[in-house]
C-alpha cells in the first residue's frame, strides 16, 4: 500500500540529493491542500476530463508505470492503462451499461525511463510537470470528512478524493479504512494456466464482495494476435458472478482481467488470470454420403461421395480431405480427393465418383486433417454395387424393312456394351409359316463392341423378324432391339442338267427318259417339256413330275414314247415357281434327238399253222401279224410247191394297226399237186428293214 502511494500520490516529504527525507514546511502543506480542493471542485462542477499535475521528481526513478500491483508491465495491460476517461475519476469502461464484445484500444507508448542526467535536471527544476493518465492521479486527502467519521473517529478522518479511502491526515499517509473500499475479487475461474480447446465453452466467474452495492462485474480478454480486447459481462448469483464464454478459434495464451465496480465509484481491476488454447481434437465429421451404409447402387453410375467436416482451426493441410475406397477383389485402394462446397467455402466436402464395374461391397473411409495435424479417419460408409441392367445395344443391321432375295447371304450385326462383360450375343429369326425360330450366334469383331454373323436366307418368301439378344456375365438380358426383312423370289428357275443328251440317237417307238434339274429355292409349281417331231406340226407336251430336292437342286422327269416317225425331235423345257418366275430361255433348257428305225419287222403270228394239212385246189388264207412301228413298204409270201421248181410269190395286203401290231394277209389256191408246200414271209418297212429270216416267217 505504501508503494502505491509513492507511485500514485504526492508525498508530504521531499528527498534531498543525498537521499535524506526532509519534512515539508506546514505552510506548503496547506497550500497543496487548497490547490487540491480547487481542482476537485473544478472537476466535479465542469465534468471535464480531469488530470493532475505533479512534479516529475517523484517519477524520475519510475521507468515502468504499473497499473495495479498485479500488473507487472505496461505492455501486458496496455489495453487497460491507456484508455481515455470521462467525467468520473474512475475508469469509464467499468461503468454500468457498457456492452460485451470487441473493445477498441487507444494505443499509447509507456513513459521512457529517465536517464541519470535527466534525474539531476528534474531535481534542479521542481516546477516541471508531466501529464499522466487518470489512473495515476496523486492522492489528495480532504478533511475532516464526515464520511470518514465512522472509520477514523468524529472529526479525525480525511477522505482521499481519488480512491475514496479514509486517512488520519491530510497527507494520506495513515489509512483507517474508508467509507467505500474497492470491491473484493476472489476465487476466479478459469484457474491460472489451464488448457482449453478452440471453440469450446468455458465458465468465467469470480466471487465479488463489497461493503456497498456492486454495479457491474466484467472481464476483458486479450487474445493472441488480436488487438481488440474482448469483453464479457458477468451475471450475479449472490456473490458469484459468471458467464459462459466460447473460446475463439485462435490458439495461444489468453489473458483475463477482472473488473468490479460498486455504485459509489470504487473499482477493483487488479485480479488477472490466463489460460492456453491448444487444438488436440480431430475435426468432427458428420453426415457421410452415400447413406445409408451398404446402399445399393448400379455399377458404372455416378454417385456423390462426401461428408460434413468442421474444425476450429480449419480443415486443411496435406493430404487434402479425401475418401479411400476399397473395391471387391481389387488390392489397390482408390483415393478420391474431396472439394469444399459452397460459395466462400462451406462445411461440406464432396465429389462425384463413378462406381467401377465391379459388383459387391465398396467400403468408403473419410480422412480429414486440421492445421494442427489432428486427423479424423473414423467415419465410414459403404455401397453395394450391383449389376441389374442388361447390356446396351444399338446400330443393328440389316436396316428395318429392307428387301432381300431368297437364298442370299445377309450380314447380321449389332453393337453391345455392358458395365460388366458381355457373355453372348445372338439373333432369333422367325420365318413365314415356321413355328420354331432360327438362331444365329454372333461373334465379337476384334476388340470392338460390334457382334456380327452371316445368315443365308431360307427358301421361303415373306416377312422375317429378327430379334437380337445380348447377355452379360450377370445374366442380364437385353432383347429390345429388333428388325425385319421382306424376302422375295425374283429369280426364275434354271436348268442345270437335262436328258436325253443333246444330239443323241433314239429308236422310233422306244420309251426314253426326259428330265432336267432345276436350281429353284422356292417350290416349282409346274414343269414340262415341249416336243417337236418330224413332219408333225403339233407340239407334243410332256408333263414332268417334281422329284426330290438335293440342296437347292430339284429333279423334274417323265417317260416319253418316241413316235414312229424317224427324224429330229426337239425338246424345250419349261418350269414355273410359286412366285410366277419362268425358267429362262437358255441353252440348258433345250435338247434334241434323232429318231431312226433300225429294226426289221417281226412276225407275231402267222397262218396257216405250220405242219397243218390242206386239200388240193382249195383256197387257203395266208396272213401274219408284224411288229412294225414304221410303215410297211412291201410284204409278200414266197411259196415253193412239190415237183415245181418255180417259186410262187403271193403279195399280201397291209391291214390295220392294232397297237404296235399290223396284220398282213392274202388268199392262195392250193395246186392240184399233192405234197409239202413251204411258205416264206417277206416284209420291208419304209426304212428298208427286211423281215428277219426266223422260224416265224
BAZABA-973081 format. One record per residue (C-alpha): x, y, z. Coordinates in pm, whole numbers, plus 50000, padded with zeros to 5 digits. Layout:
REM BAZABA-973081
XYZ...
***
This chain:
REM BAZABA-973081
500005000050000502865023350083504455015249747501265025249573501285058349748504785065549639503765057749282500395074449267500375104049514502375135049606504275127349924504305151350218508085148550231510885157049990514085138349928517325157749903520215149249673521785128149945518705106849961517625120250306514005128550353513095163250479509815173850635507775198250430507015232250564503495232950719502615262950502503485243850189501225215550301498285239650346498865254350002498835219949844495595211050022493905242749896495075235549541493675200549566490305213449678490165237749392490985211449137488495186849282485675212149270486585221648917486475185748808483145179248975481365210948853482585212248494482535174748422485645177448211488345151948156490485155248461494205153648510496585162848786499965178748774502795167948984506485171148996508385146148787510875144649068508885116849226508695098948887512295101648796513025066448919509945050148755510865035248423507675014148406504265025648520502294997948685498514997448654497964976348960500144956949195499394925448994500204941448657503924938648608504384958448285502534984248089502804963247774500824934347925497984956248029498124984147774494544976647689493504988348032496105015248116495735036047806492035043747798490545078747779488345086848075485215107748103483825128948381484365103348650487585098248836487335060648791487785041248460484965049248220484955013648088483704999548415480525019848413477205001548400475654997048060478814990247859478174961147619480184929547577482334923247272485324938247095486694969947262488894994047061492125004047235493705038547236497335028847198499995049447375503615043947438504755038947801506835066747953510525061247881512915055148166514745085948282518485087648243520705099148538521245132548366517515137148330517055129148701519525156148801517795181148574514425172748729515745177749081517085211848990513805222848835510915211149052508485232848862508375208348566505025189948531504085158748334500565149548213499695114048315496755090848251493955094348509494825061648686497915079748825496265109348995498125116849319496235110749638494775142149795493075138350132490505164450232489025167250576487895164850831485365144350637482095132750787482245102750550485265090250747483945096851100482865060951141486225047251037488605072451188486615089151461484495120351456486445149751321489565128951270489135114850923490415127450587488945113850261491095105549957489465123249661490665095949423490195062449598487525074949840489535058350122489855073850469493135085250623494015101450958495955130150800495825153450503498945136950364497075103750312499825085150495497935065250758494815046450643491955039550877489785021050629487205040950445483635047050369483965029850030486775004749993487144987749642485184955249582486984923749681487504899049391488494862949464488044826449357488304834348989487824808948712489444796848494492354786548713495564802548602497414782048337494564758948235494424744947880491334747747662490294736447314489344761147041485624766647003484954750347340482664765447602484084775147940482844791948256484324825548360483434835248716484594852849031483394858449386482904895949434482034912349770481744948849868480644969650171478224986849937476434976349620478184961149317477224979148995478984958048733481484929848701483104921348369486214905248226488444918447949490074890747744493134897047533493664870847260496744860547065497494882046761494304902946800494494939646900490904943647016490054932847369487024910347405484684919347696482274896247879479824909448140479324886248435475914879948587475364878048963474074848649159474614860549512478264869649543479194847849245479464864848908479764843048599479084838548232479764813247958482474820447703483044802047376486774801247317487714817346990489334796946712492804810246791495494790646966497864806447216497694824247555494544842947661494914869247938491894878148153491504909048373488544911148611486824944748666484464950848960482774984749028480444994449308477745020849296479925045549487482565045149214485125022849382486664997249143488964967149151490834957248837493824940848994492864904348953494114886048646494414850548523495234833048198494684801148004496254784847700494334773347393495654743247202493954722046933494244684947011490914673146874490434658946527487874675846302484284664846371482884646646069479154640246019476584630545760478704607545539477364601445191476154579445035473784568345305472614545745448475634523145459475614494445211473174513544992472574495444665473774513544353474104503243992477634497043862479014522143615476854550343755477954583143916477254589944284478134617844528480704608944796481194633945078480744644145442480394675045658483554684545846484174713646085487194723246288488114754146496491444757146317490174748445969490154716045774493184719645553496754709045501498144679245315496864654145238493664671245130490304659045260489704626445076487924593245080489654559645041487534534244854488234497144866486644475444598485924438044582488844417044458490984448144392494044452344614494734488644524492804514844723491174542444519491664577644663489004603644585490024639444676487084659344812486294695544729484844720944972481394730844852479524763744867480404799844794483094811945030483724776445148481144755945332481434727045571480574700945310483354682845126482284661044838482984649344487481384628144219482554592044194481794567943914481204533544058483594508943897482314479243701482804456143997479794442744182479944437644558480674458344869482694490444823483934504545158484504542245191486674557645467486904595545506490134613945601490074649545739493034668245890493224702546057496064727646073497464710646384497744676346215494794662246402493274635346178489804620546179489574587745990486844571146193483884579245971482984553045713480164543445483479754518445202477824509444891476764476444745477354477444372475054455344168474514449143801470804446843729470804463843391471134444643070473664453742802473084484742592472554476542225472444498741916473084500741542471624467741432471704455441072470054448040836468074480140845464384477640921462004467240639464674461040380464024436440095466174406140024466054377039784465794340839889468904320039930471134350939958473544357740245472954388140465475034403240747473524403841096475284427341338474714448641648476774469641890476534458342253478154473342565477774464942930479074476343267480464441243306481454417143034479214405342750478764367742764476854360642442475034378542160472704361041917469724367141687466454347941675464824347541331461164339041278460224328140924456874327040744454894295540813457504281141053456874279941426460394274241553462754304341543466114300841375469064311341598472254327241469475114332641716477084364841669480824368941730482714399441857484674417641590488184420541738488264443642039485274464341926481754463542068480354450341741478984414841716478134400141375477484368541169476354358440817472894343740760471734326440440468054333540388465874302940366463854293340057460704309340193459294342440086457634366240329458454386840637461414376340852461524391241204464964393441364465344399041742468794404641892469684390642235472654403242441473524386942776476094399043028478004377643275475424385743548472604370443346471004403643248469454401642902468594428742655466254417842377464714451542297466364456141959464704440541657464494444841283462904427040988463394419740620460974411240339462144381240139461014379139779461694354939491462574373039170464864346839016463484322338763464344285438791467354274938588468244241538432471434225438547471234191838364468874176838103468164143837931468214129637675471644141437585471554166437301472234151836952471794116537073470054089836866466974071036976464904043236823461484050336697458704037836915461134034337205460464047837556463044072937674463544092337995463094130137970464314150438268466174181238389467464195138719466194228938835468044252839065464984266439239464804276339604461064280039620458834251239515458274246239145454624248939059454814232238716457404217738478457014202638131458794196337800457504207037461458494181737187458504189536820458504158936585459424153836217456684161735970454214168236253453084203936311451514197936650453844202036952453664173937196453654184937565455204160937813454394169738176457244163138418456984151238772458604170439062461354149439213463264151839537465414181839621469144178339670470144211139833468994238739601468674213939308465434196339221464974169438950461974170038711461364138938491458964117838284458994089138029458364095737661457494070037391459244081037077456944083936781457214060136482458494088136268462234089236226463904122936223464934150636463462964156136780463444189036973462774191537349462204225437519461894225437899459654249338091459374254538468457404279338678457994285539052455404295939309456384332539262455494330838892459054331138768459564311238447462624291738354464774314138140465324305637774468844293037779470724265137610470304243037911466564241937880466754226037532467804192537385467104171637077467344136236946467474119336608465004090936577465804062536340464354028136250466924000536250464633971836348463213948336085459543939536106458853909736323456153883036297453893879436592451563852936445451033835836103448713812735920448253786735803449523768436101452843751536039452633713835961448943715635903447193696835612445203713035340443173699635044444473703734692442853730134480441403745634796441583782734875443983789735166444143822235370447763832335423448333860235687450623871935963450953899736214454003922536202455513942036489456473972736297456034008536416457084024136091455014018335777455493985935585456553993535231456213958135093455033924135216454673890835024454973853235060457203830334854455563796034806457523765334698455403736434557456043699234515457773689334189457623725234069460843744434053459303778034004458643797434322455243812934354455073848234502451903858134681451563895234754449693903035078447643932735175448603956935463445963956135724445123979636021447333986136321446323971836650448723989636880452173980636764450913951136555449893952136190448193923036005449263912335652447103887335456446303872235109444353842934954446153813534789444643784934573446473753034656447793734934348446473701334238449753685734317449793668534649452873672234864454623697435101454193734035041456693758535208455603794835267458293821335341457063855435454458883887035349458273922735470460123955435419459453987335619459894022135488463344023935648464443994335431464453969535712463563934035592461753908535797464373886735952464693850635849463213834736153461173804136219458123825836247458433837335888
***
